[in-house]
Amino acid sequence: MTVIARGWDRLTLPGKLVFTLVPLLLALTVALVAVIVVFGQPIIDILVANLPIVRFVVAVTVILVMTVPTAFLIIYMEMKIIALMNLRIGPDRVGPFGSLLSTVHGLKVLMKEDFTPTGADSLVFTWAPVVVYLASVMSLLVIPFAPGLFGFDLNLGLLYFFAVGGLSVVGLLMAGWSSYNKYSLLGGLRAAAQVVSYEIPLTLSVVGLMLLAGTMSLNQIVLQQSGWFTDWYIFQQPLGALIFFIAATAEANRTPFDLTEADSEIVAGFATEYSGMRFGFFFFAEYVNVFIVSALFVTLFLGGWNAPFPLPAVPLDIDLASFNVGLLFIAGLSPVILTLLFAAPFYLISSRVKWWQALIIGFVLANLFIVALLGAWAYIGLDWVAGILWFMGKTYFFVFTFVWMRGTLPRVRIDQLMDFAWKWLLPVSLLNLFVTAAAIVVIRSGQS
Amino acid sequence: VSFVPGLGIVKGMALTLRRFFEPKVTVMYPEVRRDVPHKFRGRLQLLYDEWGTLKCETCFQCAQACPIECIDMGGIDTRGRYHVHWGAPETYGERREESALRRSGRTVPDPAYRPFQPVDLGEVDRILEEFDHDPGRMLEILEATQAAYGYLPVAALKRISHVTGAWYAMIYGTASYYAHLRFEPPAATDQAAEVARMRPAEATYLTALGSALDGSGRPGEPARA
C-alpha cells in the first residue's frame, strides 16, 4: 500500500489525471460492451436510433488514433528518404530497415521532462500544443478517404477545413506568448505572419475550383471527378493546383518555407521553451499537417479515391452458403493443400532441400498466395478498399514529394517569403479566379 | 534557357531523385572496416631493437621511397663518422642535437658539430659544367669537388643532386663508399682525439664500454666463439 501511495505522490497533476481517467475509460468501455452483451437488443436499438452520434464518436476516435501512426510513418519516411538522397543509409538499427526508429523517438519524447518555465502562463502554455494538434486532427474529419469512409459529409467541408486549419495560428501565438521568452514570442509572431499570409492565396486558389464544382462538400467534389483521370480538376485548374501546392507547403511549414521551425536559424521558434510530450505534439502536428495537406490536394485536384481509369466491373457473386458443410472442409483443408502444393516443386527439383525446409517455404508461399487472393477479392468486391488504396497511394506520393523537396530545396528568407506571398501568389490566384469565373460565364451563357 | 523560372528547382529535384537511387557510400563501421588505401603508410615512427638501440641506420631509403616526400631526416652515418641529412637545410640543425644523437645510441662526436653553412657553389657549377652534368661520372665530379673545397660540403652534394638529377642518397652512397672522400674538413676528422681531449670522462666510459663489448658481443648475449 505504501508503495502505491508513494508512487501516487510522485505523480504530477496531469499524471494523476491520466492514471485516473485511463482505467476509468477502460472500465466504462468494458462495462458498455458487457451491458450490450447482457441486455442486447434495446441498447442496439438506441445506438441505431442515434446513428449520427455514434458515427461521429467513432469517426473522431478513429481519426485521433490514426494520426499517431501516420505521423510515425511520415517521420520515418523523412529520415529514410532524405538519408537515401544524401547517399547515406539512414535509420537501420531498430526494427526492419530502422522502421521502428520513429516509435522510439515517440517513446523518448514521452520519457523526457515536461518543463514549464518560471513566469510562463502555464494554462495557455499547456493548451497551446493541444490547440495546434487538434486543429490538425479536426481538419482531417472532413476528408473523404474512400466511398462512404469519412468523418462528416459537411456541405461546407472546404470552408470548415480552412477555418479549422486557421486555428493552428492561434495555437502558435499561444505558444509564443505564454513561453515568457522574447525569442518564443518573435518566433510565434513570425509563424503567425507566415501562416496568415499564405492562408489568403491558399483559400483563393480553390475558389475557382469551387465555382467549377458548384459545391464545397469535399465528398461531392471527389464524386464529380469520377471516371477517367482526365476528369480530375487539376486539368481544369492547373494554375490553381500550383498555387495551392505552394501555399500549402507554406501552410504546413515545410521546406522551403519552414521558417517557423528553422532549426539552424531561430532557436526552434515558438517551441523554444517546449520539451517532452508538449513539444512532441507540435512535432506530430507538423507531420500530420503534411499528410492533411497532401490528402486535401489529392481530394481537390487529383480525384480523391477515384482510380485513374474506371475498372471493368467483375461480377463476383460467390454464394458461400451454397457450399454448406463443404465450406468447413474448404476452410480447413485449403491451407494444408496449398502448403503441400507450393512445397512440392522445391522438394522435387532439388535434392539439397530437406523436406521440412520445403514445407516452410511452401507454408510461407501459401500464406502469401492466400493474402494476395483475399486482397484481390477485397479490391474487387469492396469499393472502399479500392478507394482507400488509391487515396493513400496518391497521398503518400505527395508526402514523398514534400520530403523530396525538403531534401532538395534551400530555405527562403523571411522577406522573400512575404514578397512571394503578397506580390506573386496573391495576384496570380486572383487572376486564376477571374479567368475561371469569366470562362464559366462565357461557357454557360453559350449553353443556355 | 536558364531564365525559365523554376528550372533550377526542377534540376535540383532531378539531382536528388537520381541520388535516391544511386549506391550509398555509408560504411557500416563497427561491422565493416574499409581497406586501407595502398599509399597509406601510417604514422612515422622510429623503431628500437631489443637492446634499445635505434634500428634506423640513416640509409634514406624511406625518404627516397616516400611518395609524397614528407620524410625529412638526419643523423649519423653507419660508421658513426659523419652527419648526413635528407630534407630542407633549415630543419638540419635540430636533427643533429646532441641529445638526439645520444638517444640514438651512437657516439656523439662533438667537434664535428658544425651548423649548416652555405658554401659558394660557383665552384661546383664550374665542375659540373666541366663534366657535362653527367651523373654517370659521379666519382670524378665528387673528386673534383673535394679537390676544390677540401671536403664534400652538404650544400655541394645537394647542388650536384639537384643539377644532375641523381638521388642525394645515391651520391651520398658513392661518397661514403670511397675512403678518400670525406664530408668534413680534414682538421675535424680526428674526432676521437678531440672527444678525449674535451670530455675525458666520456672517452673513458666509451673505451671501457668498447672493451667490454669487444669479445663478447652485446650484454645479455652468449659470448661469441
HADDOCK unambig.tbl for C-alpha pairs under 7 A between the chains (distance, minus, plus):
assign (segid A and resid 84 and name CA) (segid B and resid 20 and name CA) 5.09 0.50 0.50
assign (segid A and resid 85 and name CA) (segid B and resid 16 and name CA) 5.47 0.50 0.50
assign (segid A and resid 85 and name CA) (segid B and resid 17 and name CA) 6.83 0.50 0.50
assign (segid A and resid 85 and name CA) (segid B and resid 19 and name CA) 5.03 0.50 0.50
assign (segid A and resid 85 and name CA) (segid B and resid 20 and name CA) 4.24 0.50 0.50
assign (segid A and resid 86 and name CA) (segid B and resid 19 and name CA) 6.88 0.50 0.50
assign (segid A and resid 87 and name CA) (segid B and resid 19 and name CA) 6.36 0.50 0.50
assign (segid A and resid 87 and name CA) (segid B and resid 23 and name CA) 6.99 0.50 0.50
assign (segid A and resid 87 and name CA) (segid B and resid 24 and name CA) 4.59 0.50 0.50
assign (segid A and resid 87 and name CA) (segid B and resid 25 and name CA) 5.92 0.50 0.50
assign (segid A and resid 88 and name CA) (segid B and resid 24 and name CA) 5.54 0.50 0.50
assign (segid A and resid 88 and name CA) (segid B and resid 25 and name CA) 6.24 0.50 0.50
assign (segid A and resid 88 and name CA) (segid B and resid 26 and name CA) 5.48 0.50 0.50
assign (segid A and resid 89 and name CA) (segid B and resid 24 and name CA) 6.56 0.50 0.50
assign (segid A and resid 89 and name CA) (segid B and resid 26 and name CA) 6.34 0.50 0.50
assign (segid A and resid 408 and name CA) (segid B and resid 12 and name CA) 6.17 0.50 0.50
assign (segid A and resid 408 and name CA) (segid B and resid 13 and name CA) 5.98 0.50 0.50
assign (segid A and resid 408 and name CA) (segid B and resid 16 and name CA) 6.26 0.50 0.50
